Amino acid sequence: MLLFCGALFNVVCGLLLATSFAFSWIDICLLFKLSCTAVVLYLMRQFEHRDAVFFYINLGLTRRRMLATVLAADFLVWALMITIIVIAQ
């Protein structure tokens, strides 16, 4: 769910920056991405099924490790996309 929301935001942010590029948009996109990620994390935590996470814990994956991996991948894709757009402009 977090990757889907993050990917959707990355596409919208990329289209916004690609069509009307300004360096101030990068700051606004970063703040908006951080706030949207925080809201999605909160909602995921509130509506999480308590028994569903035990499957991953039995595999040796903790909640923090899974969340850190997803967030790192999401922000890495966002940073690469922003870098490519800045270089192309």
Helices and strands as residue ranges (DSSP letters): H 2-19, H 23-46, H 53-58, H 63-88
